[in-house]
Amino acid sequence: MGELLVSKSGLGYLIMYGSQVFNIDLVITAVIMLGILSFIMYFGISQLNKLTKKRKSQ
């Protein structure tokens, strides 16, 4: 939340800037990008978790 309020760059900045200038396309694009990045990071961590669990059980 802090990044959205005080950032000078990044996706949080784009969301805040887009909402201030009423550019809904910019806001939606940034939110979709955040969702995609979150999914990729979650998927990577879950795969790493599975990998470490397999190594511990061997």
C-alpha distance matrix in Angstrom:
0.0 3.8 5.4 5.3 6.7 9.1 10.0 13.7 14.1 13.0 11.8 8.6 11.1 13.6 11.6 11.1 14.7 16.2 15.1 16.6 19.8 20.1 20.3 19.5 20.9 18.4 15.4 17.2 18.1 14.7 13.5 16.8 16.4 13.2 15.2 18.2 16.6 15.1 18.6 20.4 18.5 19.1 22.7 23.3 22.3 24.4 27.3 27.1 27.1 30.2 31.9 31.5 32.8 35.8 36.6 36.5 38.9 41.4
3.8 0.0 3.8 5.4 5.3 6.3 7.8 11.5 12.7 12.5 12.4 9.1 10.7 13.9 12.8 11.6 14.7 16.9 16.2 16.9 20.1 21.1 21.4 21.2 22.6 19.6 17.2 19.4 20.0 16.4 15.9 19.3 18.4 15.3 17.9 20.5 18.4 17.4 21.1 22.3 20.2 21.3 24.8 25.0 23.9 26.4 29.1 28.5 28.7 32.0 33.3 32.8 34.3 37.4 37.9 37.8 40.3 42.8
5.4 3.8 0.0 3.8 5.5 5.6 5.1 8.7 9.1 8.7 8.9 5.9 7.6 10.8 10.4 9.8 12.5 14.8 14.9 15.7 18.5 19.6 19.4 19.3 20.2 17.0 14.9 17.3 17.3 13.5 13.7 16.9 15.5 12.8 15.9 18.1 15.9 15.5 19.3 20.1 18.3 20.0 23.3 23.2 22.7 25.4 27.7 27.2 27.9 31.1 32.2 32.0 33.8 36.6 37.0 37.3 39.9 42.1
5.3 5.4 3.8 0.0 3.8 6.0 6.0 9.2 9.7 9.1 8.2 4.5 6.0 8.7 7.4 6.4 9.6 11.6 11.2 12.3 15.2 16.1 16.1 16.0 17.3 14.3 12.0 14.6 15.2 11.7 11.8 15.3 14.6 12.3 15.2 17.7 16.3 16.0 19.6 20.9 19.6 21.0 24.2 24.7 24.4 26.8 29.2 29.2 29.8 32.7 34.1 34.2 35.8 38.5 39.3 39.6 42.0 44.3
6.7 5.3 5.5 3.8 0.0 3.8 6.1 9.3 11.1 11.7 11.5 7.9 7.9 11.0 9.9 7.5 10.3 12.9 12.1 12.0 15.3 16.7 17.5 17.9 19.6 16.7 14.5 17.5 18.3 15.0 15.2 18.9 18.3 16.1 18.9 21.5 20.0 19.7 23.3 24.6 23.1 24.5 27.8 28.2 27.6 30.0 32.6 32.3 32.8 35.9 37.3 37.1 38.7 41.5 42.2 42.3 44.8 47.1
9.1 6.3 5.6 6.0 3.8 0.0 3.8 6.7 9.3 10.9 12.0 8.9 8.0 11.7 11.8 9.5 11.2 14.5 14.4 13.8 16.8 18.8 19.2 20.1 21.5 18.2 16.6 19.7 19.9 16.5 17.3 20.8 19.6 17.5 20.7 22.9 20.9 20.9 24.6 25.4 23.8 25.5 28.8 28.6 28.2 30.9 33.2 32.6 33.4 36.6 37.6 37.3 39.2 42.0 42.3 42.6 45.3 47.4
10.0 7.8 5.1 6.0 6.1 3.8 0.0 3.8 5.6 7.3 9.0 6.8 5.5 9.3 10.4 9.1 10.2 13.4 14.2 14.1 16.4 18.4 18.1 19.0 19.7 16.2 15.1 18.1 17.6 14.1 15.6 18.7 16.9 15.2 18.7 20.4 18.3 18.8 22.5 22.9 21.4 23.7 26.6 26.3 26.2 29.1 31.1 30.6 31.7 34.8 35.6 35.5 37.6 40.2 40.5 41.0 43.8 45.7
13.7 11.5 8.7 9.2 9.3 6.7 3.8 0.0 3.8 7.2 9.8 8.7 6.0 9.1 11.4 10.2 9.9 13.2 14.8 14.2 15.8 18.3 17.7 19.3 19.6 15.9 15.7 18.9 18.0 14.8 17.0 19.8 17.8 16.8 20.5 21.7 19.6 20.8 24.4 24.3 23.2 25.8 28.4 27.9 28.2 31.3 32.9 32.4 33.9 36.9 37.4 37.5 39.9 42.2 42.4 43.1 45.9 47.6
14.1 12.7 9.1 9.7 11.1 9.3 5.6 3.8 0.0 3.8 7.0 7.3 5.2 7.3 10.2 10.3 10.0 12.5 14.7 14.9 16.0 18.1 16.7 18.0 17.6 13.8 14.0 16.7 15.2 12.1 14.7 17.0 14.6 14.1 17.8 18.6 16.5 18.2 21.5 21.2 20.4 23.3 25.6 25.1 25.7 28.8 30.2 29.8 31.6 34.4 34.8 35.2 37.6 39.7 40.0 41.0 43.7 45.3
13.0 12.5 8.7 9.1 11.7 10.9 7.3 7.2 3.8 0.0 3.8 5.5 5.4 6.4 8.9 10.3 10.6 12.2 14.5 15.6 16.6 18.0 16.2 16.7 16.0 12.3 12.2 14.3 12.6 9.2 11.6 13.7 11.0 10.4 14.2 14.8 12.8 14.6 17.8 17.6 16.9 19.7 22.0 21.7 22.5 25.4 26.8 26.7 28.4 31.1 31.6 32.2 34.5 36.6 37.0 38.2 40.7 42.3
11.8 12.4 8.9 8.2 11.5 12.0 9.0 9.8 7.0 3.8 0.0 3.8 5.3 5.0 6.2 8.7 9.7 10.3 12.3 14.2 15.4 16.0 14.1 13.9 13.2 9.8 9.0 10.8 9.4 5.7 7.9 10.2 8.1 7.3 11.1 12.2 10.8 12.4 15.5 15.9 15.7 18.0 20.3 20.6 21.5 24.0 25.6 26.0 27.5 29.9 30.9 31.7 33.7 35.7 36.6 37.7 39.9 41.7
8.6 9.1 5.9 4.5 7.9 8.9 6.8 8.7 7.3 5.5 3.8 0.0 3.8 5.4 5.2 6.3 8.5 9.9 10.8 12.5 14.5 15.2 14.2 14.1 14.4 11.1 9.4 11.8 11.5 7.8 8.8 12.0 10.8 9.0 12.4 14.4 13.0 13.6 17.0 18.0 17.3 19.2 21.9 22.4 22.7 25.1 27.2 27.4 28.5 31.1 32.3 32.8 34.6 37.0 37.8 38.5 40.9 42.9
11.1 10.7 7.6 6.0 7.9 8.0 5.5 6.0 5.2 5.4 5.3 3.8 0.0 3.8 5.4 5.2 5.9 8.3 9.9 10.5 12.2 13.8 12.9 13.8 14.2 10.6 9.8 13.0 12.5 9.3 11.3 14.4 13.0 12.1 15.6 17.3 16.0 17.1 20.4 21.0 20.5 22.6 25.2 25.5 26.0 28.5 30.4 30.5 31.8 34.5 35.5 36.0 38.0 40.3 40.9 41.8 44.2 46.1
13.6 13.9 10.8 8.7 11.0 11.7 9.3 9.1 7.3 6.4 5.0 5.4 3.8 0.0 3.8 5.5 5.1 5.8 8.4 9.8 10.5 11.6 9.9 10.7 10.6 6.9 6.8 9.9 9.2 6.6 9.3 12.0 11.0 11.1 14.4 15.8 15.2 16.8 19.6 20.3 20.5 22.6 24.9 25.4 26.4 28.7 30.3 30.9 32.4 34.7 35.8 36.6 38.5 40.6 41.5 42.6 44.8 46.6
11.6 12.8 10.4 7.4 9.9 11.8 10.4 11.4 10.2 8.9 6.2 5.2 5.4 3.8 0.0 3.8 5.6 5.2 6.2 8.7 10.2 10.3 9.2 9.0 9.9 7.0 4.8 8.0 8.7 6.1 7.3 10.7 10.8 10.2 13.0 15.2 15.1 15.9 18.7 20.1 20.2 21.8 24.2 25.2 25.9 27.9 29.9 30.7 31.8 34.1 35.5 36.3 37.9 40.1 41.3 42.2 44.2 46.3
11.1 11.6 9.8 6.4 7.5 9.5 9.1 10.2 10.3 10.3 8.7 6.3 5.2 5.5 3.8 0.0 3.8 5.5 5.2 6.2 8.8 9.8 10.0 10.7 12.4 9.7 7.8 11.3 12.4 9.9 10.9 14.5 14.5 13.6 16.4 18.8 18.3 18.8 21.9 23.3 23.0 24.6 27.3 28.1 28.5 30.6 32.8 33.3 34.2 36.8 38.2 38.8 40.3 42.8 43.8 44.4 46.6 48.8
14.7 14.7 12.5 9.6 10.3 11.2 10.2 9.9 10.0 10.6 9.7 8.5 5.9 5.1 5.6 3.8 0.0 3.8 5.5 5.1 6.3 8.4 8.3 10.2 11.5 8.6 8.2 12.0 12.5 10.7 12.7 15.8 15.6 15.5 18.4 20.3 20.0 21.1 24.0 25.1 25.1 27.0 29.4 30.1 30.8 33.1 35.0 35.5 36.7 39.2 40.4 41.1 42.9 45.1 46.1 46.9 49.2 51.1
16.2 16.9 14.8 11.6 12.9 14.5 13.4 13.2 12.5 12.2 10.3 9.9 8.3 5.8 5.2 5.5 3.8 0.0 3.8 5.5 5.4 5.8 4.8 6.4 7.9 5.5 5.3 9.0 10.0 9.2 11.0 13.7 14.2 14.7 17.1 19.0 19.3 20.5 23.0 24.3 24.9 26.5 28.7 29.8 30.8 32.6 34.5 35.4 36.7 38.8 40.2 41.2 42.8 44.9 46.1 47.1 49.1 51.1
15.1 16.2 14.9 11.2 12.1 14.4 14.2 14.8 14.7 14.5 12.3 10.8 9.9 8.4 6.2 5.2 5.5 3.8 0.0 3.8 5.6 5.0 6.2 6.8 9.7 8.3 6.5 9.9 12.0 11.1 11.7 14.9 16.0 15.8 17.9 20.3 20.8 21.4 23.9 25.7 26.0 27.2 29.7 31.0 31.7 33.3 35.5 36.5 37.3 39.6 41.2 42.1 43.4 45.7 47.0 47.8 49.7 51.9
16.6 16.9 15.7 12.3 12.0 13.8 14.1 14.2 14.9 15.6 14.2 12.5 10.5 9.8 8.7 6.2 5.1 5.5 3.8 0.0 3.8 5.6 7.8 9.7 12.5 10.9 9.9 13.5 15.2 14.1 15.2 18.4 19.1 18.9 21.2 23.6 23.7 24.4 27.2 28.7 28.8 30.3 32.8 33.9 34.5 36.4 38.5 39.3 40.2 42.6 44.1 44.8 46.3 48.6 49.8 50.5 52.6 54.8
19.8 20.1 18.5 15.2 15.3 16.8 16.4 15.8 16.0 16.6 15.4 14.5 12.2 10.5 10.2 8.8 6.3 5.4 5.6 3.8 0.0 3.8 5.6 8.7 11.0 9.8 10.2 13.4 14.7 14.5 16.1 18.8 19.5 20.0 22.3 24.2 24.7 25.8 28.3 29.7 30.2 31.8 34.0 35.1 36.1 37.9 39.8 40.7 41.9 44.1 45.5 46.5 48.1 50.2 51.4 52.3 54.3 56.4
20.1 21.1 19.6 16.1 16.7 18.8 18.4 18.3 18.1 18.0 16.0 15.2 13.8 11.6 10.3 9.8 8.4 5.8 5.0 5.6 3.8 0.0 3.8 5.8 8.9 8.9 8.8 11.4 13.4 13.8 14.8 17.2 18.6 19.3 21.0 23.1 24.1 25.0 27.1 28.9 29.7 31.0 33.0 34.5 35.5 37.0 39.0 40.2 41.3 43.2 44.9 46.0 47.3 49.4 50.9 51.8 53.6 55.7
20.3 21.4 19.4 16.1 17.5 19.2 18.1 17.7 16.7 16.2 14.1 14.2 12.9 9.9 9.2 10.0 8.3 4.8 6.2 7.8 5.6 3.8 0.0 3.8 5.5 5.6 6.7 9.0 10.3 11.2 12.8 14.7 15.9 17.1 18.9 20.5 21.6 23.0 24.9 26.4 27.5 29.0 30.8 32.2 33.5 35.0 36.7 38.1 39.3 41.2 42.6 44.0 45.4 47.3 48.8 49.9 51.7 53.6
19.5 21.2 19.3 16.0 17.9 20.1 19.0 19.3 18.0 16.7 13.9 14.1 13.8 10.7 9.0 10.7 10.2 6.4 6.8 9.7 8.7 5.8 3.8 0.0 3.8 5.4 5.0 6.1 8.4 9.9 10.5 12.1 14.1 15.3 16.4 18.3 19.9 20.9 22.5 24.3 25.6 26.8 28.4 30.2 31.5 32.7 34.5 36.1 37.2 38.8 40.5 42.0 43.2 45.0 46.7 47.8 49.4 51.4
20.9 22.6 20.2 17.3 19.6 21.5 19.7 19.6 17.6 16.0 13.2 14.4 14.2 10.6 9.9 12.4 11.5 7.9 9.7 12.5 11.0 8.9 5.5 3.8 0.0 3.8 5.5 5.3 6.0 8.6 10.0 10.6 12.1 14.2 15.3 16.4 18.2 19.8 21.1 22.5 24.2 25.6 26.9 28.5 30.2 31.5 32.9 34.6 36.0 37.4 38.9 40.6 42.0 43.5 45.2 46.6 48.1 49.9
18.4 19.6 17.0 14.3 16.7 18.2 16.2 15.9 13.8 12.3 9.8 11.1 10.6 6.9 7.0 9.7 8.6 5.5 8.3 10.9 9.8 8.9 5.6 5.4 3.8 0.0 3.8 5.6 5.2 6.2 8.6 10.0 10.5 12.3 14.3 15.4 16.4 18.2 20.0 21.1 22.4 24.2 25.7 27.0 28.5 30.2 31.6 32.9 34.4 36.2 37.5 38.9 40.5 42.2 43.6 45.0 46.7 48.5
15.4 17.2 14.9 12.0 14.5 16.6 15.1 15.7 14.0 12.2 9.0 9.4 9.8 6.8 4.8 7.8 8.2 5.3 6.5 9.9 10.2 8.8 6.7 5.0 5.5 3.8 0.0 3.8 5.5 5.3 6.2 8.6 9.9 10.6 12.4 14.4 15.4 16.4 18.5 20.1 21.1 22.4 24.3 25.8 27.0 28.5 30.3 31.6 32.8 34.6 36.2 37.5 38.8 40.8 42.3 43.4 45.1 47.1
17.2 19.4 17.3 14.6 17.5 19.7 18.1 18.9 16.7 14.3 10.8 11.8 13.0 9.9 8.0 11.3 12.0 9.0 9.9 13.5 13.4 11.4 9.0 6.1 5.3 5.6 3.8 0.0 3.8 5.5 5.1 6.1 8.5 9.8 10.5 12.3 14.2 15.2 16.5 18.4 19.9 20.9 22.4 24.3 25.7 26.8 28.5 30.2 31.3 32.8 34.6 36.1 37.3 39.0 40.8 42.0 43.4 45.4
18.1 20.0 17.3 15.2 18.3 19.9 17.6 18.0 15.2 12.6 9.4 11.5 12.5 9.2 8.7 12.4 12.5 10.0 12.0 15.2 14.7 13.4 10.3 8.4 6.0 5.2 5.5 3.8 0.0 3.8 5.5 5.2 6.1 8.6 9.9 10.5 12.2 14.1 15.3 16.5 18.3 19.8 21.0 22.5 24.3 25.7 27.0 28.6 30.1 31.6 33.0 34.7 36.1 37.6 39.2 40.7 42.3 44.0
14.7 16.4 13.5 11.7 15.0 16.5 14.1 14.8 12.1 9.2 5.7 7.8 9.3 6.6 6.1 9.9 10.7 9.2 11.1 14.1 14.5 13.8 11.2 9.9 8.6 6.2 5.3 5.5 3.8 0.0 3.8 5.5 5.0 6.2 8.6 9.9 10.4 12.1 14.2 15.3 16.3 18.1 19.8 21.0 22.4 24.1 25.7 26.9 28.3 30.2 31.5 32.9 34.4 36.2 37.6 38.9 40.7 42.5
13.5 15.9 13.7 11.8 15.2 17.3 15.6 17.0 14.7 11.6 7.9 8.8 11.3 9.3 7.3 10.9 12.7 11.0 11.7 15.2 16.1 14.8 12.8 10.5 10.0 8.6 6.2 5.1 5.5 3.8 0.0 3.8 5.4 5.0 6.3 8.7 9.9 10.4 12.4 14.3 15.3 16.3 18.3 20.0 21.0 22.3 24.3 25.7 26.7 28.5 30.2 31.5 32.7 34.7 36.3 37.3 39.0 41.0
16.8 19.3 16.9 15.3 18.9 20.8 18.7 19.8 17.0 13.7 10.2 12.0 14.4 12.0 10.7 14.5 15.8 13.7 14.9 18.4 18.8 17.2 14.7 12.1 10.6 10.0 8.6 6.1 5.2 5.5 3.8 0.0 3.8 5.4 5.0 6.2 8.6 9.7 10.6 12.4 14.2 15.2 16.4 18.4 20.0 21.0 22.5 24.3 25.6 26.9 28.6 30.3 31.5 33.1 34.9 36.2 37.6 39.5
16.4 18.4 15.5 14.6 18.3 19.6 16.9 17.8 14.6 11.0 8.1 10.8 13.0 11.0 10.8 14.5 15.6 14.2 16.0 19.1 19.5 18.6 15.9 14.1 12.1 10.5 9.9 8.5 6.1 5.0 5.4 3.8 0.0 3.8 5.4 5.1 6.1 8.4 9.8 10.6 12.2 14.1 15.3 16.5 18.3 19.8 21.1 22.5 24.2 25.7 27.0 28.6 30.2 31.8 33.2 34.7 36.4 38.0
13.2 15.3 12.8 12.3 16.1 17.5 15.2 16.8 14.1 10.4 7.3 9.0 12.1 11.1 10.2 13.6 15.5 14.7 15.8 18.9 20.0 19.3 17.1 15.3 14.2 12.3 10.6 9.8 8.6 6.2 5.0 5.4 3.8 0.0 3.8 5.5 5.1 6.0 8.5 9.9 10.5 12.0 14.1 15.3 16.4 18.1 19.9 21.0 22.2 24.2 25.7 26.9 28.4 30.3 31.7 32.8 34.6 36.5
15.2 17.9 15.9 15.2 18.9 20.7 18.7 20.5 17.8 14.2 11.1 12.4 15.6 14.4 13.0 16.4 18.4 17.1 17.9 21.2 22.3 21.0 18.9 16.4 15.3 14.3 12.4 10.5 9.9 8.6 6.3 5.0 5.4 3.8 0.0 3.8 5.5 5.1 6.2 8.7 9.9 10.4 12.1 14.2 15.4 16.3 18.2 19.9 20.8 22.4 24.2 25.7 26.8 28.6 30.4 31.5 32.9 35.0
18.2 20.5 18.1 17.7 21.5 22.9 20.4 21.7 18.6 14.8 12.2 14.4 17.3 15.8 15.2 18.8 20.3 19.0 20.3 23.6 24.2 23.1 20.5 18.3 16.4 15.4 14.4 12.3 10.5 9.9 8.7 6.2 5.1 5.5 3.8 0.0 3.8 5.4 5.1 6.2 8.6 9.9 10.5 12.3 14.3 15.3 16.5 18.4 19.9 21.1 22.5 24.4 25.7 27.1 28.9 30.4 31.8 33.5
16.6 18.4 15.9 16.3 20.0 20.9 18.3 19.6 16.5 12.8 10.8 13.0 16.0 15.2 15.1 18.3 20.0 19.3 20.8 23.7 24.7 24.1 21.6 19.9 18.2 16.4 15.4 14.2 12.2 10.4 9.9 8.6 6.1 5.1 5.5 3.8 0.0 3.8 5.4 5.1 6.1 8.5 9.8 10.6 12.3 14.2 15.4 16.5 18.3 20.0 21.1 22.6 24.3 25.9 27.2 28.7 30.5 32.2
15.1 17.4 15.5 16.0 19.7 20.9 18.8 20.8 18.2 14.6 12.4 13.6 17.1 16.8 15.9 18.8 21.1 20.5 21.4 24.4 25.8 25.0 23.0 20.9 19.8 18.2 16.4 15.2 14.1 12.1 10.4 9.7 8.4 6.0 5.1 5.4 3.8 0.0 3.8 5.5 5.2 6.0 8.5 9.9 10.6 12.1 14.2 15.3 16.3 18.3 19.9 21.1 22.4 24.4 25.9 26.9 28.7 30.7
18.6 21.1 19.3 19.6 23.3 24.6 22.5 24.4 21.5 17.8 15.5 17.0 20.4 19.6 18.7 21.9 24.0 23.0 23.9 27.2 28.3 27.1 24.9 22.5 21.1 20.0 18.5 16.5 15.3 14.2 12.4 10.6 9.8 8.5 6.2 5.1 5.4 3.8 0.0 3.8 5.5 5.1 6.0 8.5 9.9 10.4 12.1 14.1 15.1 16.4 18.2 19.9 20.9 22.5 24.4 25.7 27.0 29.0
20.4 22.3 20.1 20.9 24.6 25.4 22.9 24.3 21.2 17.6 15.9 18.0 21.0 20.3 20.1 23.3 25.1 24.3 25.7 28.7 29.7 28.9 26.4 24.3 22.5 21.1 20.1 18.4 16.5 15.3 14.3 12.4 10.6 9.9 8.7 6.2 5.1 5.5 3.8 0.0 3.8 5.5 5.1 6.1 8.6 9.9 10.6 12.3 14.2 15.4 16.5 18.4 20.0 21.3 22.8 24.5 26.0 27.5
18.5 20.2 18.3 19.6 23.1 23.8 21.4 23.2 20.4 16.9 15.7 17.3 20.5 20.5 20.2 23.0 25.1 24.9 26.0 28.8 30.2 29.7 27.5 25.6 24.2 22.4 21.1 19.9 18.3 16.3 15.3 14.2 12.2 10.5 9.9 8.6 6.1 5.2 5.5 3.8 0.0 3.8 5.5 5.1 6.2 8.6 9.9 10.6 12.2 14.3 15.3 16.5 18.4 20.1 21.3 22.6 24.6 26.3
19.1 21.3 20.0 21.0 24.5 25.5 23.7 25.8 23.3 19.7 18.0 19.2 22.6 22.6 21.8 24.6 27.0 26.5 27.2 30.3 31.8 31.0 29.0 26.8 25.6 24.2 22.4 20.9 19.8 18.1 16.3 15.2 14.1 12.0 10.4 9.9 8.5 6.0 5.1 5.5 3.8 0.0 3.8 5.5 5.2 6.1 8.6 9.9 10.4 12.3 14.2 15.4 16.4 18.5 20.1 21.1 22.7 24.8
22.7 24.8 23.3 24.2 27.8 28.8 26.6 28.4 25.6 22.0 20.3 21.9 25.2 24.9 24.2 27.3 29.4 28.7 29.7 32.8 34.0 33.0 30.8 28.4 26.9 25.7 24.3 22.4 21.0 19.8 18.3 16.4 15.3 14.1 12.1 10.5 9.8 8.5 6.0 5.1 5.5 3.8 0.0 3.8 5.5 5.2 6.2 8.6 9.8 10.6 12.3 14.3 15.3 16.7 18.6 20.1 21.3 23.1
23.3 25.0 23.2 24.7 28.2 28.6 26.3 27.9 25.1 21.7 20.6 22.4 25.5 25.4 25.2 28.1 30.1 29.8 31.0 33.9 35.1 34.5 32.2 30.2 28.5 27.0 25.8 24.3 22.5 21.0 20.0 18.4 16.5 15.3 14.2 12.3 10.6 9.9 8.5 6.1 5.1 5.5 3.8 0.0 3.8 5.5 5.2 6.2 8.6 10.0 10.6 12.4 14.3 15.5 16.7 18.5 20.3 21.6
22.3 23.9 22.7 24.4 27.6 28.2 26.2 28.2 25.7 22.5 21.5 22.7 26.0 26.4 25.9 28.5 30.8 30.8 31.7 34.5 36.1 35.5 33.5 31.5 30.2 28.5 27.0 25.7 24.3 22.4 21.0 20.0 18.3 16.4 15.4 14.3 12.3 10.6 9.9 8.6 6.2 5.2 5.5 3.8 0.0 3.8 5.4 5.0 6.1 8.7 9.8 10.5 12.2 14.3 15.4 16.5 18.5 20.3
24.4 26.4 25.4 26.8 30.0 30.9 29.1 31.3 28.8 25.4 24.0 25.1 28.5 28.7 27.9 30.6 33.1 32.6 33.3 36.4 37.9 37.0 35.0 32.7 31.5 30.2 28.5 26.8 25.7 24.1 22.3 21.0 19.8 18.1 16.3 15.3 14.2 12.1 10.4 9.9 8.6 6.1 5.2 5.5 3.8 0.0 3.8 5.4 4.9 6.2 8.6 9.9 10.5 12.4 14.4 15.4 16.7 18.8
27.3 29.1 27.7 29.2 32.6 33.2 31.1 32.9 30.2 26.8 25.6 27.2 30.4 30.3 29.9 32.8 35.0 34.5 35.5 38.5 39.8 39.0 36.7 34.5 32.9 31.6 30.3 28.5 27.0 25.7 24.3 22.5 21.1 19.9 18.2 16.5 15.4 14.2 12.1 10.6 9.9 8.6 6.2 5.2 5.4 3.8 0.0 3.8 5.3 5.1 6.2 8.7 9.9 10.7 12.5 14.4 15.6 17.0
27.1 28.5 27.2 29.2 32.3 32.6 30.6 32.4 29.8 26.7 26.0 27.4 30.5 30.9 30.7 33.3 35.5 35.4 36.5 39.3 40.7 40.2 38.1 36.1 34.6 32.9 31.6 30.2 28.6 26.9 25.7 24.3 22.5 21.0 19.9 18.4 16.5 15.3 14.1 12.3 10.6 9.9 8.6 6.2 5.0 5.4 3.8 0.0 3.8 5.5 5.0 6.2 8.6 10.0 10.7 12.4 14.4 15.8
27.1 28.7 27.9 29.8 32.8 33.4 31.7 33.9 31.6 28.4 27.5 28.5 31.8 32.4 31.8 34.2 36.7 36.7 37.3 40.2 41.9 41.3 39.3 37.2 36.0 34.4 32.8 31.3 30.1 28.3 26.7 25.6 24.2 22.2 20.8 19.9 18.3 16.3 15.1 14.2 12.2 10.4 9.8 8.6 6.1 4.9 5.3 3.8 0.0 3.8 5.4 5.2 6.2 8.7 10.0 10.7 12.5 14.6
30.2 32.0 31.1 32.7 35.9 36.6 34.8 36.9 34.4 31.1 29.9 31.1 34.5 34.7 34.1 36.8 39.2 38.8 39.6 42.6 44.1 43.2 41.2 38.8 37.4 36.2 34.6 32.8 31.6 30.2 28.5 26.9 25.7 24.2 22.4 21.1 20.0 18.3 16.4 15.4 14.3 12.3 10.6 10.0 8.7 6.2 5.1 5.5 3.8 0.0 3.8 5.5 5.1 6.3 8.8 10.0 10.8 12.7
31.9 33.3 32.2 34.1 37.3 37.6 35.6 37.4 34.8 31.6 30.9 32.3 35.5 35.8 35.5 38.2 40.4 40.2 41.2 44.1 45.5 44.9 42.6 40.5 38.9 37.5 36.2 34.6 33.0 31.5 30.2 28.6 27.0 25.7 24.2 22.5 21.1 19.9 18.2 16.5 15.3 14.2 12.3 10.6 9.8 8.6 6.2 5.0 5.4 3.8 0.0 3.8 5.5 5.2 6.4 8.8 10.2 11.1
31.5 32.8 32.0 34.2 37.1 37.3 35.5 37.5 35.2 32.2 31.7 32.8 36.0 36.6 36.3 38.8 41.1 41.2 42.1 44.8 46.5 46.0 44.0 42.0 40.6 38.9 37.5 36.1 34.7 32.9 31.5 30.3 28.6 26.9 25.7 24.4 22.6 21.1 19.9 18.4 16.5 15.4 14.3 12.4 10.5 9.9 8.7 6.2 5.2 5.5 3.8 0.0 3.8 5.4 5.1 6.2 8.7 10.2
32.8 34.3 33.8 35.8 38.7 39.2 37.6 39.9 37.6 34.5 33.7 34.6 38.0 38.5 37.9 40.3 42.9 42.8 43.4 46.3 48.1 47.3 45.4 43.2 42.0 40.5 38.8 37.3 36.1 34.4 32.7 31.5 30.2 28.4 26.8 25.7 24.3 22.4 20.9 20.0 18.4 16.4 15.3 14.3 12.2 10.5 9.9 8.6 6.2 5.1 5.5 3.8 0.0 3.8 5.5 5.2 6.3 8.9
35.8 37.4 36.6 38.5 41.5 42.0 40.2 42.2 39.7 36.6 35.7 37.0 40.3 40.6 40.1 42.8 45.1 44.9 45.7 48.6 50.2 49.4 47.3 45.0 43.5 42.2 40.8 39.0 37.6 36.2 34.7 33.1 31.8 30.3 28.6 27.1 25.9 24.4 22.5 21.3 20.1 18.5 16.7 15.5 14.3 12.4 10.7 10.0 8.7 6.3 5.2 5.4 3.8 0.0 3.8 5.5 5.3 6.5
36.6 37.9 37.0 39.3 42.2 42.3 40.5 42.4 40.0 37.0 36.6 37.8 40.9 41.5 41.3 43.8 46.1 46.1 47.0 49.8 51.4 50.9 48.8 46.7 45.2 43.6 42.3 40.8 39.2 37.6 36.3 34.9 33.2 31.7 30.4 28.9 27.2 25.9 24.4 22.8 21.3 20.1 18.6 16.7 15.4 14.4 12.5 10.7 10.0 8.8 6.4 5.1 5.5 3.8 0.0 3.8 5.5 5.4
36.5 37.8 37.3 39.6 42.3 42.6 41.0 43.1 41.0 38.2 37.7 38.5 41.8 42.6 42.2 44.4 46.9 47.1 47.8 50.5 52.3 51.8 49.9 47.8 46.6 45.0 43.4 42.0 40.7 38.9 37.3 36.2 34.7 32.8 31.5 30.4 28.7 26.9 25.7 24.5 22.6 21.1 20.1 18.5 16.5 15.4 14.4 12.4 10.7 10.0 8.8 6.2 5.2 5.5 3.8 0.0 3.8 5.6
38.9 40.3 39.9 42.0 44.8 45.3 43.8 45.9 43.7 40.7 39.9 40.9 44.2 44.8 44.2 46.6 49.2 49.1 49.7 52.6 54.3 53.6 51.7 49.4 48.1 46.7 45.1 43.4 42.3 40.7 39.0 37.6 36.4 34.6 32.9 31.8 30.5 28.7 27.0 26.0 24.6 22.7 21.3 20.3 18.5 16.7 15.6 14.4 12.5 10.8 10.2 8.7 6.3 5.3 5.5 3.8 0.0 3.8
41.4 42.8 42.1 44.3 47.1 47.4 45.7 47.6 45.3 42.3 41.7 42.9 46.1 46.6 46.3 48.8 51.1 51.1 51.9 54.8 56.4 55.7 53.6 51.4 49.9 48.5 47.1 45.4 44.0 42.5 41.0 39.5 38.0 36.5 35.0 33.5 32.2 30.7 29.0 27.5 26.3 24.8 23.1 21.6 20.3 18.8 17.0 15.8 14.6 12.7 11.1 10.2 8.9 6.5 5.4 5.6 3.8 0.0
